[in-house]
Amino acid sequence: MSSSIIKAESVSKVVSTKTEQLTILENVNLSIEQGESIAIVGTSGAGKSTLMTLLAGLDVPSIGEIELLGEKISILDDEARAALRSQHLGFVFQSFLLIPSLTALGNVTLPCLLRGESEDVEKATRLLESVGLGHRLDHLPSQLSGGEQQRVAIARAFMTNPKILFADEPTGNLDQNTAHKIVELLFNLNQEHGTTLVLVTHDLSLAKRCDRVFLMNAGQLTEDH
């Protein structure tokens, strides 16, 4: 039995357009251990985000197999994959994806409701305090800066104690100073909670903070030593 928390074996992703077959990922192999932080780096369009959606079980590969927390993704139906994600995964995206009509606190407790659990306001408050937003609990996203919105998104991602946190260009919409603070926060929370971190970025200095760095180029993945 593999000890890897995520494993990709000979994974390819092919998409059909009206005129041709496009190979977005080609023969990708990757193994990630519990508690590791890894970065997937590459230019726009190299296939980074596609790989992340496959590793997170948001989509299935055309060829090959992905194991997520010991489960083979390809044999799970949509509902089982969604359950696996809501129980064990956290996500932070470049565009924050906060619900505009909910306060910071409401956005952070939302994963509880999505899992059919009661809202743990105490825990959400603690998480918002840990990201420096204890004084902004009742503010709507429109009343928060970009950096503050991203901090709410990070607090929300940790609400369910995820085993794996996927972060897709988490600093892409932020100025350099704010981005630096967000990065510190991600890594601090990652270590504090023992979470496995999978980071998709084009920022090499950010990638180098991770235990391992993988380069994505024209759909192929190589480890950077």
GROMACS elastic network, one bead per residue, 0.5 to 0.9 nm:
[ bonds ]
;  ai    aj funct       b0    kb
    1     4     6  0.88950   500
    1    70     6  0.85067   500
    2     5     6  0.83079   500
    2     7     6  0.86789   500
    2    70     6  0.78515   500
    3     6     6  0.89151   500
    3    32     6  0.88748   500
    3    33     6  0.67792   500
    3    34     6  0.79365   500
    3    70     6  0.84044   500
    4     7     6  0.61813   500
    4    31     6  0.60533   500
    4    32     6  0.54183   500
    4    34     6  0.66667   500
    4    67     6  0.85477   500
    4    68     6  0.85088   500
    4    69     6  0.76410   500
    4    70     6  0.78426   500
    5    31     6  0.77825   500
    5    32     6  0.58849   500
    5    33     6  0.53049   500
    5    34     6  0.55043   500
    5    35     6  0.88870   500
    5    67     6  0.77507   500
    5    68     6  0.60787   500
    5    70     6  0.67650   500
    5   163     6  0.87541   500
    5   164     6  0.84036   500
    5   196     6  0.83418   500
    6    30     6  0.78524   500
    6    31     6  0.58774   500
    6    32     6  0.51805   500
    6    33     6  0.70259   500
    6    34     6  0.84450   500
    6    55     6  0.70964   500
    6    56     6  0.88469   500
    6    66     6  0.73324   500
    6    67     6  0.56423   500
    6    69     6  0.61798   500
    6    70     6  0.76917   500
    7    29     6  0.75995   500
    7    30     6  0.56672   500
    7    32     6  0.63811   500
    7    33     6  0.88455   500
    7    55     6  0.80180   500
    7    65     6  0.81314   500
    7    66     6  0.56082   500
    7    67     6  0.50122   500
    7    68     6  0.66606   500
    7    69     6  0.87159   500
    7    70     6  0.86594   500
    8    11     6  0.61830   500
    8    28     6  0.67584   500
    8    29     6  0.50824   500
    8    31     6  0.63978   500
    8    55     6  0.74679   500
    8    64     6  0.75725   500
    8    65     6  0.59669   500
    8    67     6  0.64837   500
    8    68     6  0.87758   500
    9    27     6  0.76723   500
    9    28     6  0.65868   500
    9    30     6  0.68125   500
    9    31     6  0.84821   500
    9    64     6  0.57010   500
    9    65     6  0.53817   500
    9    66     6  0.63833   500
    9    67     6  0.85130   500
   10    26     6  0.78023   500
   10    28     6  0.51913   500
   10    29     6  0.54755   500
   10    30     6  0.88294   500
   10    63     6  0.71531   500
   10    65     6  0.69233   500
   10    66     6  0.89045   500
   11    25     6  0.72254   500
   11    26     6  0.65347   500
   11    29     6  0.66340   500
   11    61     6  0.61830   500
   11    62     6  0.74597   500
   11    63     6  0.54777   500
   11    65     6  0.61263   500
   11    66     6  0.74488   500
   12    23     6  0.74480   500
   12    24     6  0.74450   500
   12    27     6  0.51455   500
   12    28     6  0.64845   500
   12    61     6  0.59466   500
   12    62     6  0.57490   500
   12    63     6  0.50368   500
   12    64     6  0.64098   500
   12   219     6  0.84604   500
   13    22     6  0.84469   500
   13    23     6  0.59987   500
   13    24     6  0.55255   500
   13    26     6  0.67294   500
   13    27     6  0.87170   500
   13    50     6  0.83023   500
   13    51     6  0.86477   500
   13    54     6  0.89731   500
   13    60     6  0.82814   500
   13    61     6  0.52203   500
   13    63     6  0.66655   500
   13    64     6  0.89559   500
   13   219     6  0.87743   500
   14    21     6  0.64871   500
   14    22     6  0.54869   500
   14    24     6  0.58621   500
   14    25     6  0.70987   500
   14    26     6  0.84520   500
   14    61     6  0.80824   500
   14    62     6  0.59963   500
   14    63     6  0.83847   500
   15    20     6  0.85300   500
   15    21     6  0.57482   500
   15    22     6  0.51312   500
   15    23     6  0.64414   500
   15    24     6  0.72358   500
   15    62     6  0.84707   500
   16    19     6  0.78166   500
   16    20     6  0.60123   500
   16    22     6  0.61260   500
   16    23     6  0.87790   500
   17    20     6  0.53139   500
   17    21     6  0.61376   500
   17    22     6  0.72882   500
   18    21     6  0.84573   500
   23    26     6  0.66928   500
   23   218     6  0.89679   500
   23   219     6  0.73469   500
   24    45     6  0.86801   500
   24    46     6  0.77565   500
   24    47     6  0.58646   500
   24    50     6  0.76148   500
   24    51     6  0.89505   500
   24   218     6  0.74058   500
   24   219     6  0.52378   500
   24   220     6  0.87332   500
   25    28     6  0.68675   500
   25    46     6  0.85560   500
   25    47     6  0.62748   500
   25    48     6  0.89230   500
   25    50     6  0.77888   500
   25    51     6  0.73552   500
   25    61     6  0.89182   500
   25   218     6  0.75840   500
   25   220     6  0.61744   500
   25   221     6  0.84825   500
   26   218     6  0.84616   500
   26   219     6  0.54171   500
   26   220     6  0.55320   500
   26   221     6  0.82422   500
   27    63     6  0.82695   500
   27    64     6  0.78039   500
   27   219     6  0.84493   500
   27   220     6  0.69951   500
   27   221     6  0.82945   500
   28    51     6  0.87727   500
   28    64     6  0.86109   500
   28   219     6  0.81012   500
   28   220     6  0.62794   500
   28   221     6  0.58710   500
   28   222     6  0.85360   500
   29   221     6  0.75020   500
   29   222     6  0.87467   500
   30   221     6  0.83716   500
   32    35     6  0.87232   500
   32    36     6  0.67838   500
   32    37     6  0.84482   500
   32    38     6  0.77938   500
   32   196     6  0.83134   500
   32   198     6  0.88844   500
   33    36     6  0.56444   500
   33    37     6  0.87784   500
   33   196     6  0.75886   500
   34    37     6  0.89374   500
   34   163     6  0.79679   500
   34   164     6  0.82926   500
   34   194     6  0.81004   500
   34   195     6  0.74477   500
   34   196     6  0.56639   500
   35   163     6  0.82304   500
   35   164     6  0.82480   500
   35   190     6  0.81088   500
   35   191     6  0.79116   500
   35   193     6  0.89351   500
   35   194     6  0.53068   500
   35   195     6  0.52066   500
   35   197     6  0.72816   500
   36   194     6  0.85383   500
   36   195     6  0.76826   500
   36   196     6  0.50322   500
   36   197     6  0.63542   500
   36   198     6  0.83345   500
   36   210     6  0.80524   500
   36   211     6  0.64604   500
   36   212     6  0.81807   500
   37   187     6  0.86376   500
   37   190     6  0.83036   500
   37   195     6  0.83827   500
   37   196     6  0.57555   500
   37   198     6  0.60246   500
   37   199     6  0.76004   500
   37   209     6  0.84439   500
   37   210     6  0.50104   500
   37   211     6  0.52603   500
   37   212     6  0.67859   500
   37   213     6  0.88755   500
   38   196     6  0.82553   500
   38   197     6  0.62027   500
   38   198     6  0.51606   500
   38   199     6  0.61466   500
   38   200     6  0.86631   500
   38   207     6  0.77250   500
   38   209     6  0.88582   500
   38   210     6  0.52673   500
   38   211     6  0.57862   500
   38   213     6  0.57524   500
   38   214     6  0.75013   500
   39   197     6  0.82081   500
   39   198     6  0.59925   500
   39   200     6  0.58049   500
   39   201     6  0.70171   500
   39   206     6  0.83941   500
   39   207     6  0.52112   500
   39   208     6  0.78537   500
   39   209     6  0.85763   500
   39   210     6  0.61336   500
   39   211     6  0.81039   500
   39   212     6  0.64258   500
   39   214     6  0.60409   500
   39   215     6  0.83777   500
   40    48     6  0.65158   500
   40    52     6  0.87742   500
   40   198     6  0.75748   500
   40   199     6  0.61259   500
   40   201     6  0.63332   500
   40   202     6  0.81683   500
   40   207     6  0.75457   500
   40   212     6  0.88610   500
   40   213     6  0.61103   500
   40   215     6  0.58879   500
   40   216     6  0.66517   500
   40   221     6  0.85427   500
   41    46     6  0.89351   500
   41    48     6  0.71026   500
   41   199     6  0.84434   500
   41   200     6  0.61847   500
   41   201     6  0.52683   500
   41   202     6  0.52087   500
   41   203     6  0.73494   500
   41   204     6  0.72134   500
   41   207     6  0.71181   500
   41   213     6  0.71855   500
   41   214     6  0.60862   500
   41   216     6  0.58695   500
   41   217     6  0.86840   500
   42    45     6  0.82093   500
   42    46     6  0.59485   500
   42    47     6  0.80314   500
   42    48     6  0.67731   500
   42   200     6  0.84984   500
   42   201     6  0.71657   500
   42   202     6  0.54892   500
   42   203     6  0.87101   500
   42   214     6  0.85906   500
   42   215     6  0.57781   500
   42   217     6  0.61709   500
   42   218     6  0.89552   500
   43    46     6  0.55851   500
   43    47     6  0.86027   500
   43    48     6  0.83601   500
   43   201     6  0.86966   500
   43   202     6  0.61177   500
   43   216     6  0.77975   500
   43   217     6  0.75040   500
   44    47     6  0.77730   500
   44    48     6  0.80088   500
   44   202     6  0.77785   500
   45    48     6  0.74388   500
   45    49     6  0.84454   500
   45   217     6  0.88663   500
   45   218     6  0.78764   500
   45   219     6  0.87721   500
   46    49     6  0.84740   500
   46    50     6  0.88918   500
   46   216     6  0.59410   500
   46   217     6  0.52292   500
   46   219     6  0.57241   500
   46   220     6  0.82494   500
   47    50     6  0.51955   500
   47    51     6  0.61921   500
   47    52     6  0.87385   500
   47   216     6  0.67617   500
   47   217     6  0.75354   500
   47   218     6  0.69507   500
   47   219     6  0.52986   500
   47   220     6  0.81716   500
   48    51     6  0.52316   500
   48    52     6  0.63507   500
   48    53     6  0.88684   500
   48   168     6  0.88123   500
   48   200     6  0.64497   500
   48   201     6  0.81412   500
   48   215     6  0.89227   500
   48   216     6  0.63587   500
   48   217     6  0.87385   500
   48   219     6  0.80426   500
   49    53     6  0.62344   500
   49    54     6  0.86654   500
   49   168     6  0.70288   500
   49   200     6  0.69646   500
   50    53     6  0.52263   500
   50    54     6  0.64050   500
   50    55     6  0.87617   500
   50    59     6  0.86292   500
   51    54     6  0.51453   500
   51    55     6  0.61530   500
   51    56     6  0.85813   500
   51   219     6  0.88378   500
   52    55     6  0.50646   500
   52    56     6  0.60584   500
   52    57     6  0.85546   500
   52    58     6  0.84578   500
   52   166     6  0.75303   500
   52   167     6  0.89206   500
   52   168     6  0.79180   500
   52   198     6  0.81149   500
   52   199     6  0.87168   500
   52   200     6  0.74866   500
   53    56     6  0.52037   500
   53    57     6  0.62464   500
   53    59     6  0.58849   500
   53    60     6  0.83884   500
   54    57     6  0.51323   500
   54    58     6  0.58308   500
   54    59     6  0.50213   500
   54    60     6  0.56865   500
   54    61     6  0.65260   500
   54    66     6  0.76367   500
   54    73     6  0.88709   500
   55    58     6  0.76867   500
   55    59     6  0.82578   500
   55    60     6  0.86332   500
   55    66     6  0.67234   500
   55    67     6  0.80856   500
   55    68     6  0.71608   500
   55    73     6  0.89128   500
   56    59     6  0.77878   500
   56    68     6  0.74703   500
   56    81     6  0.89804   500
   56    85     6  0.72733   500
   56    89     6  0.76899   500
   56   164     6  0.89143   500
   56   166     6  0.76319   500
   57    60     6  0.65682   500
   57    66     6  0.82781   500
   57    68     6  0.75776   500
   57    73     6  0.63049   500
   57    74     6  0.88540   500
   57    81     6  0.61885   500
   57    82     6  0.79963   500
   57    84     6  0.84572   500
   57    85     6  0.74056   500
   58    78     6  0.87069   500
   58    81     6  0.76115   500
   58    82     6  0.79691   500
   58    85     6  0.84371   500
   59    73     6  0.88013   500
   60    63     6  0.87382   500
   60    65     6  0.84602   500
   60    66     6  0.80950   500
   60    73     6  0.69689   500
   60    74     6  0.62679   500
   61    64     6  0.64314   500
   61    65     6  0.70425   500
   61    66     6  0.77984   500
   61    74     6  0.78956   500
   65    72     6  0.69854   500
   65    73     6  0.73142   500
   65    74     6  0.68551   500
   66    71     6  0.82386   500
   66    72     6  0.59558   500
   66    73     6  0.57780   500
   66    74     6  0.73372   500
   67    70     6  0.56302   500
   67    71     6  0.52146   500
   67    73     6  0.59462   500
   67    74     6  0.86307   500
   68    71     6  0.51954   500
   68    72     6  0.65134   500
   68    73     6  0.66917   500
   68    84     6  0.87415   500
   69    72     6  0.85572   500
   69    84     6  0.87304   500
   69    88     6  0.86316   500
   69   163     6  0.87985   500
   71    74     6  0.88654   500
   71    75     6  0.84138   500
   71    76     6  0.81130   500
   72    75     6  0.59334   500
   72    76     6  0.70451   500
   73    76     6  0.54366   500
   73    77     6  0.82967   500
   73    81     6  0.70891   500
   74    77     6  0.78246   500
   76    79     6  0.78524   500
   76    80     6  0.56323   500
   76    81     6  0.60235   500
   77    80     6  0.53733   500
   77    81     6  0.62386   500
   77    82     6  0.86391   500
   78    81     6  0.51603   500
   78    82     6  0.60865   500
   78    83     6  0.86261   500
   79    82     6  0.50628   500
   79    83     6  0.61880   500
   79    84     6  0.86635   500
   80    83     6  0.50551   500
   80    84     6  0.62182   500
   80    85     6  0.86867   500
   81    84     6  0.50795   500
   81    85     6  0.62655   500
   81    86     6  0.87261   500
   82    85     6  0.50861   500
   82    86     6  0.61620   500
   82    87     6  0.85679   500
   83    86     6  0.51971   500
   83    87     6  0.60697   500
   83    88     6  0.84929   500
   83   115     6  0.85245   500
   84    87     6  0.53082   500
   84    88     6  0.60001   500
   84    89     6  0.74995   500
   85    88     6  0.54631   500
   85    90     6  0.76647   500
   85   162     6  0.89793   500
   86    89     6  0.61085   500
   86    90     6  0.78209   500
   86   111     6  0.77189   500
   86   114     6  0.78940   500
   86   115     6  0.67800   500
   86   160     6  0.81033   500
   86   162     6  0.86752   500
   87    90     6  0.89194   500
   87   115     6  0.77433   500
   87   160     6  0.71649   500
   87   161     6  0.86667   500
   87   162     6  0.72815   500
   87   163     6  0.87954   500
   88   160     6  0.74434   500
   88   161     6  0.73932   500
   88   163     6  0.52744   500
   88   164     6  0.66404   500
   88   165     6  0.88042   500
   89   157     6  0.80619   500
   89   160     6  0.80688   500
   89   161     6  0.82566   500
   89   163     6  0.60483   500
   89   164     6  0.50669   500
   89   165     6  0.58441   500
   89   166     6  0.74870   500
   90   154     6  0.86998   500
   90   156     6  0.81338   500
   90   158     6  0.65239   500
   90   159     6  0.83830   500
   90   160     6  0.75679   500
   90   161     6  0.80595   500
   90   162     6  0.53953   500
   90   163     6  0.78783   500
   90   164     6  0.62930   500
   90   166     6  0.61601   500
   90   167     6  0.83820   500
   91   153     6  0.82593   500
   91   154     6  0.79907   500
   91   156     6  0.86233   500
   91   157     6  0.55952   500
   91   158     6  0.87996   500
   91   164     6  0.86492   500
   91   165     6  0.57254   500
   91   167     6  0.58211   500
   91   168     6  0.79413   500
   92    95     6  0.85224   500
   92    96     6  0.67392   500
   92    97     6  0.84542   500
   92   150     6  0.79557   500
   92   153     6  0.61880   500
   92   154     6  0.61729   500
   92   156     6  0.86791   500
   92   157     6  0.65468   500
   92   165     6  0.76236   500
   92   166     6  0.63129   500
   92   168     6  0.63381   500
   92   169     6  0.83372   500
   92   170     6  0.61935   500
   93    96     6  0.53585   500
   93    97     6  0.71002   500
   93   150     6  0.84219   500
   93   153     6  0.81178   500
   93   166     6  0.82963   500
   93   167     6  0.58709   500
   93   169     6  0.63882   500
   93   170     6  0.53958   500
   93   171     6  0.86689   500
   93   172     6  0.89181   500
   94    97     6  0.83323   500
   94   150     6  0.81963   500
   94   167     6  0.80880   500
   94   168     6  0.60752   500
   94   169     6  0.50932   500
   94   171     6  0.63678   500
   94   172     6  0.55498   500
   94   173     6  0.62459   500
   94   174     6  0.88649   500
   95    98     6  0.84739   500
   95   150     6  0.82451   500
   95   169     6  0.88629   500
   95   170     6  0.80047   500
   95   172     6  0.82655   500
   95   173     6  0.71739   500
   96   146     6  0.84462   500
   96   149     6  0.65091   500
   96   150     6  0.55477   500
   96   151     6  0.88488   500
   96   152     6  0.83098   500
   96   153     6  0.58335   500
   96   154     6  0.87776   500
   96   170     6  0.81075   500
   97   100     6  0.87820   500
   97   149     6  0.89938   500
   97   150     6  0.89921   500
   97   153     6  0.75477   500
   98   101     6  0.88407   500
   98   102     6  0.80480   500
   98   104     6  0.85907   500
   98   107     6  0.64701   500
   98   141     6  0.69321   500
   98   149     6  0.75531   500
   98   150     6  0.88346   500
   98   152     6  0.81272   500
   98   153     6  0.68729   500
   99   102     6  0.56056   500
   99   103     6  0.82699   500
   99   106     6  0.86859   500
   99   107     6  0.64364   500
   99   140     6  0.87442   500
   99   141     6  0.76063   500
  100   103     6  0.78196   500
  100   107     6  0.88177   500
  100   140     6  0.65586   500
  100   141     6  0.57224   500
  100   142     6  0.69546   500
  101   106     6  0.89494   500
  101   140     6  0.67504   500
  101   141     6  0.79545   500
  102   105     6  0.76787   500
  102   106     6  0.51629   500
  102   107     6  0.57576   500
  102   138     6  0.87212   500
  102   139     6  0.84288   500
  102   140     6  0.60622   500
  102   141     6  0.76393   500
  103   107     6  0.61106   500
  103   108     6  0.85970   500
  103   136     6  0.86938   500
  103   137     6  0.66564   500
  103   138     6  0.51394   500
  103   139     6  0.51328   500
  103   141     6  0.67951   500
  104   107     6  0.52165   500
  104   108     6  0.63651   500
  104   109     6  0.88405   500
  104   128     6  0.81646   500
  104   133     6  0.86616   500
  104   136     6  0.69570   500
  104   137     6  0.51803   500
  104   138     6  0.60801   500
  104   139     6  0.58099   500
  104   140     6  0.60150   500
  104   141     6  0.67588   500
  104   144     6  0.89227   500
  104   149     6  0.81464   500
  104   152     6  0.61998   500
  104   153     6  0.88974   500
  105   108     6  0.51909   500
  105   109     6  0.62742   500
  105   110     6  0.86004   500
  105   121     6  0.74912   500
  105   124     6  0.64594   500
  105   125     6  0.68526   500
  105   128     6  0.76690   500
  105   136     6  0.83995   500
  105   137     6  0.50577   500
  105   138     6  0.64792   500
  105   139     6  0.81941   500
  105   152     6  0.82699   500
  105   156     6  0.89322   500
  106   109     6  0.52638   500
  106   110     6  0.60630   500
  106   119     6  0.88684   500
  106   121     6  0.86495   500
  106   124     6  0.86750   500
  106   137     6  0.83411   500
  106   138     6  0.82816   500
  107   110     6  0.52031   500
  107   111     6  0.81084   500
  107   152     6  0.74808   500
  107   153     6  0.79133   500
  107   156     6  0.67410   500
  108   111     6  0.70112   500
  108   112     6  0.85881   500
  108   121     6  0.87116   500
  108   124     6  0.58560   500
  108   125     6  0.85465   500
  108   127     6  0.84485   500
  108   128     6  0.81023   500
  108   152     6  0.67658   500
  108   153     6  0.73668   500
  108   154     6  0.87582   500
  108   155     6  0.62829   500
  108   157     6  0.78564   500
  108   158     6  0.87796   500
  108   159     6  0.67085   500
  109   112     6  0.56109   500
  109   113     6  0.71135   500
  109   118     6  0.88152   500
  109   119     6  0.55563   500
  109   120     6  0.64517   500
  109   121     6  0.66436   500
  109   123     6  0.85491   500
  109   124     6  0.60081   500
  109   156     6  0.69957   500
  109   159     6  0.71545   500
  110   113     6  0.52748   500
  110   114     6  0.63301   500
  110   115     6  0.87879   500
  110   119     6  0.75009   500
  110   156     6  0.77255   500
  110   159     6  0.89072   500
  111   115     6  0.62263   500
  111   116     6  0.86716   500
  111   117     6  0.85458   500
  111   119     6  0.84853   500
  111   156     6  0.72846   500
  111   157     6  0.83473   500
  111   159     6  0.70519   500
  111   160     6  0.69884   500
  112   115     6  0.52141   500
  112   116     6  0.63770   500
  112   117     6  0.50116   500
  112   118     6  0.61320   500
  112   119     6  0.55044   500
  112   120     6  0.72128   500
  112   159     6  0.78818   500
  112   160     6  0.74108   500
  113   117     6  0.53667   500
  113   118     6  0.62979   500
  113   119     6  0.64320   500
  114   117     6  0.74638   500
  115   118     6  0.87941   500
  117   120     6  0.85301   500
  119   122     6  0.87651   500
  119   124     6  0.85343   500
  120   123     6  0.55350   500
  120   124     6  0.62996   500
  120   125     6  0.86666   500
  120   159     6  0.88377   500
  121   124     6  0.50334   500
  121   125     6  0.59731   500
  121   126     6  0.85625   500
  122   125     6  0.51477   500
  122   126     6  0.62673   500
  122   127     6  0.87239   500
  123   126     6  0.50285   500
  123   127     6  0.61985   500
  123   128     6  0.86350   500
  123   159     6  0.74551   500
  124   127     6  0.51006   500
  124   128     6  0.61731   500
  124   129     6  0.85352   500
  124   155     6  0.74478   500
  124   156     6  0.77285   500
  124   159     6  0.66567   500
  125   128     6  0.51313   500
  125   129     6  0.61065   500
  125   130     6  0.85685   500
  125   133     6  0.87477   500
  125   134     6  0.67513   500
  125   137     6  0.73742   500
  126   129     6  0.50198   500
  126   130     6  0.61164   500
  126   131     6  0.88001   500
  126   134     6  0.77524   500
  127   131     6  0.64465   500
  127   132     6  0.87446   500
  127   133     6  0.85988   500
  127   134     6  0.84780   500
  127   152     6  0.88455   500
  127   154     6  0.89228   500
  127   155     6  0.54326   500
  127   156     6  0.80962   500
  127   158     6  0.77701   500
  127   159     6  0.74991   500
  128   131     6  0.52077   500
  128   132     6  0.63342   500
  128   133     6  0.50195   500
  128   134     6  0.54573   500
  128   135     6  0.87381   500
  128   136     6  0.83302   500
  128   137     6  0.74094   500
  128   151     6  0.78893   500
  128   152     6  0.68110   500
  128   155     6  0.59451   500
  128   156     6  0.86355   500
  129   133     6  0.51699   500
  129   135     6  0.78514   500
  129   137     6  0.89710   500
  130   133     6  0.74295   500
  130   134     6  0.77621   500
  130   155     6  0.82065   500
  130   185     6  0.88762   500
  130   189     6  0.88857   500
  131   134     6  0.79531   500
  131   148     6  0.88305   500
  131   151     6  0.60972   500
  131   152     6  0.77778   500
  131   154     6  0.81391   500
  131   155     6  0.69530   500
  131   182     6  0.89170   500
  131   185     6  0.69946   500
  132   135     6  0.79419   500
  132   136     6  0.88267   500
  132   148     6  0.87421   500
  132   151     6  0.81966   500
  133   136     6  0.51833   500
  133   137     6  0.68141   500
  133   148     6  0.75439   500
  133   151     6  0.79188   500
  133   152     6  0.79031   500
  134   137     6  0.60604   500
  135   138     6  0.82283   500
  135   139     6  0.89358   500
  136   139     6  0.53755   500
  136   140     6  0.86889   500
  136   144     6  0.83059   500
  137   140     6  0.85475   500
  139   142     6  0.80307   500
  139   143     6  0.59616   500
  139   144     6  0.70611   500
  140   143     6  0.53632   500
  140   144     6  0.68846   500
  141   144     6  0.51917   500
  141   145     6  0.79457   500
  141   146     6  0.87889   500
  141   148     6  0.84510   500
  141   149     6  0.61781   500
  141   152     6  0.87728   500
  142   145     6  0.78169   500
  142   149     6  0.87539   500
  144   147     6  0.79475   500
  144   148     6  0.56405   500
  144   149     6  0.59700   500
  145   148     6  0.51161   500
  145   149     6  0.61491   500
  145   150     6  0.86512   500
  146   149     6  0.50744   500
  146   150     6  0.62328   500
  146   151     6  0.86659   500
  146   173     6  0.74048   500
  146   174     6  0.65222   500
  146   175     6  0.89568   500
  146   178     6  0.86444   500
  147   150     6  0.51330   500
  147   151     6  0.62737   500
  147   152     6  0.87602   500
  147   171     6  0.86800   500
  147   173     6  0.86022   500
  147   174     6  0.63946   500
  147   175     6  0.83693   500
  147   178     6  0.58464   500
  147   179     6  0.75039   500
  147   181     6  0.86208   500
  147   182     6  0.74269   500
  148   152     6  0.63078   500
  148   153     6  0.86784   500
  148   178     6  0.89803   500
  149   152     6  0.50739   500
  149   153     6  0.63124   500
  149   154     6  0.87556   500
  150   154     6  0.62350   500
  150   155     6  0.86565   500
  150   170     6  0.76698   500
  150   171     6  0.82957   500
  150   174     6  0.87966   500
  150   182     6  0.76279   500
  151   155     6  0.61795   500
  151   156     6  0.85253   500
  151   182     6  0.69725   500
  151   185     6  0.83088   500
  152   155     6  0.50796   500
  152   156     6  0.61272   500
  152   157     6  0.86170   500
  153   156     6  0.50221   500
  153   157     6  0.61782   500
  153   158     6  0.88539   500
  154   158     6  0.64693   500
  154   159     6  0.87452   500
  154   182     6  0.87160   500
  154   185     6  0.84888   500
  154   186     6  0.74165   500
  155   158     6  0.53265   500
  155   159     6  0.63140   500
  156   159     6  0.50729   500
  156   160     6  0.79652   500
  157   160     6  0.70160   500
  157   161     6  0.80124   500
  157   162     6  0.74164   500
  157   165     6  0.73647   500
  158   161     6  0.52143   500
  158   162     6  0.61639   500
  158   165     6  0.81494   500
  158   189     6  0.81674   500
  158   193     6  0.85581   500
  159   162     6  0.77216   500
  160   163     6  0.89791   500
  161   164     6  0.88053   500
  161   193     6  0.74156   500
  161   195     6  0.80780   500
  162   165     6  0.63845   500
  162   193     6  0.86261   500
  162   195     6  0.66772   500
  162   196     6  0.85007   500
  163   193     6  0.86576   500
  163   194     6  0.77881   500
  163   195     6  0.51884   500
  163   196     6  0.61564   500
  163   197     6  0.87921   500
  164   195     6  0.55418   500
  164   197     6  0.58917   500
  164   198     6  0.73856   500
  165   190     6  0.81977   500
  165   195     6  0.66773   500
  165   196     6  0.61274   500
  165   198     6  0.61712   500
  165   199     6  0.81919   500
  166   196     6  0.85630   500
  166   197     6  0.61688   500
  166   199     6  0.60160   500
  166   200     6  0.78695   500
  167   170     6  0.56861   500
  167   197     6  0.75619   500
  167   198     6  0.62546   500
  167   200     6  0.61313   500
  167   201     6  0.84294   500
  168   171     6  0.86198   500
  168   172     6  0.87049   500
  168   198     6  0.84192   500
  168   199     6  0.60966   500
  168   201     6  0.66022   500
  169   172     6  0.51758   500
  169   173     6  0.83935   500
  169   199     6  0.73848   500
  169   200     6  0.55849   500
  169   202     6  0.74694   500
  169   203     6  0.85151   500
  170   173     6  0.77237   500
  170   174     6  0.85312   500
  170   179     6  0.82543   500
  170   182     6  0.80682   500
  170   183     6  0.83007   500
  170   199     6  0.82128   500
  170   200     6  0.81340   500
  170   201     6  0.77965   500
  171   174     6  0.53530   500
  171   175     6  0.80069   500
  171   176     6  0.84210   500
  171   178     6  0.81649   500
  171   179     6  0.51015   500
  171   180     6  0.82273   500
  171   182     6  0.71199   500
  171   183     6  0.76378   500
  171   201     6  0.84841   500
  172   175     6  0.83889   500
  172   179     6  0.80073   500
  172   201     6  0.82424   500
  172   202     6  0.89074   500
  172   203     6  0.89672   500
  173   179     6  0.84493   500
  174   177     6  0.81285   500
  174   178     6  0.60564   500
  174   179     6  0.54781   500
  175   178     6  0.54715   500
  175   179     6  0.58762   500
  175   180     6  0.86074   500
  176   180     6  0.61408   500
  176   181     6  0.87972   500
  177   180     6  0.52406   500
  177   181     6  0.66193   500
  177   182     6  0.88923   500
  178   181     6  0.51716   500
  178   182     6  0.62665   500
  178   183     6  0.87024   500
  179   182     6  0.50770   500
  179   183     6  0.61959   500
  179   184     6  0.87206   500
  180   183     6  0.51744   500
  180   184     6  0.63538   500
  180   185     6  0.86930   500
  180   206     6  0.86757   500
  181   184     6  0.51695   500
  181   185     6  0.62190   500
  181   186     6  0.87103   500
  182   185     6  0.50276   500
  182   186     6  0.61784   500
  182   187     6  0.87644   500
  183   186     6  0.51070   500
  183   187     6  0.63126   500
  183   188     6  0.85211   500
  183   206     6  0.74050   500
  184   187     6  0.53871   500
  184   188     6  0.60254   500
  184   189     6  0.85567   500
  185   188     6  0.51194   500
  185   189     6  0.60480   500
  185   190     6  0.82862   500
  186   189     6  0.53651   500
  186   190     6  0.59200   500
  186   191     6  0.86697   500
  186   197     6  0.88003   500
  187   191     6  0.61448   500
  187   192     6  0.84561   500
  187   197     6  0.84381   500
  187   209     6  0.84234   500
  187   210     6  0.86872   500
  188   191     6  0.53089   500
  188   192     6  0.60473   500
  188   193     6  0.86027   500
  189   193     6  0.59744   500
  189   194     6  0.81424   500
  189   195     6  0.80173   500
  190   193     6  0.55123   500
  190   194     6  0.57697   500
  190   195     6  0.50172   500
  190   196     6  0.70390   500
  190   197     6  0.68075   500
  191   194     6  0.50267   500
  191   195     6  0.67080   500
  191   196     6  0.88029   500
  192   195     6  0.79366   500
  197   210     6  0.84501   500
  199   207     6  0.76391   500
  199   210     6  0.84135   500
  200   203     6  0.89862   500
  200   207     6  0.83846   500
  201   204     6  0.76486   500
  201   206     6  0.76847   500
  201   207     6  0.69943   500
  202   206     6  0.85086   500
  202   207     6  0.80486   500
  203   206     6  0.54333   500
  203   207     6  0.63008   500
  203   208     6  0.88906   500
  204   208     6  0.61397   500
  204   209     6  0.89240   500
  205   208     6  0.52913   500
  205   209     6  0.70321   500
  206   209     6  0.55851   500
  206   210     6  0.76574   500
  207   210     6  0.56399   500
  207   211     6  0.88090   500
  207   212     6  0.81661   500
  207   213     6  0.63334   500
  207   214     6  0.89091   500
  208   211     6  0.76284   500
  208   212     6  0.76558   500
  208   213     6  0.68539   500
  209   212     6  0.85234   500
  209   213     6  0.89978   500
  210   213     6  0.67382   500
  212   223     6  0.76225   500
  212   224     6  0.75378   500
  212   225     6  0.81296   500
  213   222     6  0.87858   500
  213   223     6  0.60659   500
  213   224     6  0.54766   500
  213   225     6  0.76987   500
  214   221     6  0.64760   500
  214   222     6  0.55637   500
  214   224     6  0.54625   500
  214   225     6  0.87851   500
  215   220     6  0.80666   500
  215   221     6  0.56085   500
  215   222     6  0.53066   500
  215   223     6  0.60839   500
  215   224     6  0.63827   500
  216   219     6  0.62751   500
  216   220     6  0.55940   500
  216   222     6  0.67239   500
  216   223     6  0.89027   500
  217   220     6  0.53067   500
  217   221     6  0.65542   500
  217   222     6  0.83366   500
  218   221     6  0.85769   500
